[in-house]
């Protein structure tokens, strides 16, 4: 059974049909790409998958459970985490604390314990610090744990967003244009990092990306969206050589 099964998903804003009859099936452990021209509806799909938008119709089955109608926090707890096209870090918090914020799905203590610094608080904080540093080490950022996230270079801010999403312990990780704004060297390093975290954390990854070198280099399956509808699905080689896909991107 697929980890994610999306059937006949659609959403309308007033008289505009933004996404129509969207279907996708992603097996556990797959590294899957969702591509298409600007304005094709890709981020709208992500917003429906994460509960930001309520679909007008269709179903989103995650690991056998329909998550349509759940709010973003509930969907995160169900096992879907995401990053954003525009970086959304807590700039005045440390790198470590940005990751620890996302660990509260797994670690908790009472308000009283936190105020009085009781043993439960101390043990939980120690465990959270260790777990956050473990995640940061995967991105080679553990040495920068105590600096402000706003002081990180752009490429590392992108990586920190992924690290924070991983801290929620997701089954499915959604990456919205993770290579946006990166230089070629940073993009090449990101490709290796994405493949590594898929294997190390045993998760499934669905990404939106315009960098076709990255897409063809790491994705195992692709779905192309155009004008809110699926144009084609298949292997990167087949999809990227499809005349309809080439036309959609070139606008011919």
HUFENBEL-V561269 format. One record per residue. N is the residue number from 1. RES is the residue in one small letter. D_FIRST is the distance of its C-alpha to the first C-alpha in whole Angstrom. Layout:
n res d_first
N RES D_FIRST
N RES D_FIRST
//
This chain:
n res d_first
1 x 0
2 x 4
3 x 7
4 x 9
5 x 9
6 x 13
7 x 14
8 x 18
9 x 19
10 x 23
11 x 26
12 x 29
13 x 32
14 x 35
15 x 36
16 x 34
17 x 30
18 x 29
19 x 25
20 x 24
21 x 21
22 x 19
23 x 15
24 x 13
25 x 9
26 x 9
27 x 7
28 x 8
29 x 12
30 x 13
31 x 16
32 x 16
33 x 19
34 x 20
35 x 24
36 x 27
37 x 30
38 x 32
39 x 31
40 x 28
41 x 26
42 x 24
43 x 25
44 x 25
45 x 21
46 x 21
47 x 24
48 x 21
49 x 18
50 x 21
51 x 23
52 x 26
53 x 26
54 x 25
55 x 23
56 x 25
57 x 22
58 x 19
59 x 16
60 x 14
61 x 11
62 x 10
63 x 8
64 x 8
65 x 12
66 x 14
67 x 16
68 x 19
69 x 22
70 x 22
71 x 25
72 x 24
73 x 25
74 x 22
75 x 20
76 x 21
77 x 21
78 x 17
79 x 16
80 x 17
81 x 20
82 x 22
83 x 26
84 x 28
85 x 30
86 x 33
87 x 33
88 x 33
89 x 35
90 x 37
91 x 40
92 x 43
93 x 40
94 x 40
95 x 37
96 x 36
97 x 37
98 x 34
99 x 31
100 x 33
101 x 32
102 x 28
103 x 28
104 x 29
105 x 26
106 x 26
107 x 30
108 x 33
109 x 36
110 x 39
111 x 41
112 x 44
113 x 43
114 x 42
115 x 46
116 x 48
117 x 46
118 x 45
119 x 43
120 x 40
121 x 40
122 x 41
123 x 39
124 x 36
125 x 38
126 x 38
127 x 34
128 x 33
129 x 36
130 x 34
131 x 31
132 x 32
133 x 34
134 x 31
135 x 29
136 x 32
137 x 33
138 x 30
139 x 31
140 x 35
141 x 36
142 x 37
143 x 40
144 x 40
145 x 39
146 x 42
147 x 43
148 x 42
149 x 39
150 x 41
151 x 43
152 x 40
153 x 41
154 x 38
155 x 36
156 x 35
157 x 35
158 x 32
159 x 31
160 x 32
161 x 30
162 x 26
163 x 28
164 x 28
165 x 25
166 x 23
167 x 25
168 x 23
169 x 21
170 x 18
171 x 14
172 x 15
173 x 18
174 x 20
175 x 23
176 x 25
177 x 27
178 x 28
179 x 30
180 x 33
181 x 36
182 x 36
183 x 38
184 x 37
185 x 37
186 x 35
187 x 32
188 x 32
189 x 32
190 x 29
191 x 27
192 x 28
193 x 27
194 x 24
195 x 23
196 x 24
197 x 22
198 x 19
199 x 20
200 x 22
201 x 20
202 x 16
203 x 15
204 x 14
205 x 16
206 x 17
207 x 21
208 x 23
209 x 26
210 x 29
211 x 30
212 x 29
213 x 30
214 x 28
215 x 25
216 x 25
217 x 26
218 x 23
219 x 20
220 x 18
221 x 17
222 x 19
223 x 19
224 x 23
225 x 24
226 x 27
227 x 29
228 x 26
229 x 24
230 x 22
231 x 24
232 x 22
233 x 19
234 x 19
235 x 20
236 x 23
237 x 25
238 x 24
239 x 24
240 x 27
241 x 29
242 x 28
243 x 32
244 x 30
245 x 29
246 x 32
247 x 34
248 x 32
249 x 33
250 x 36
251 x 37
252 x 39
//
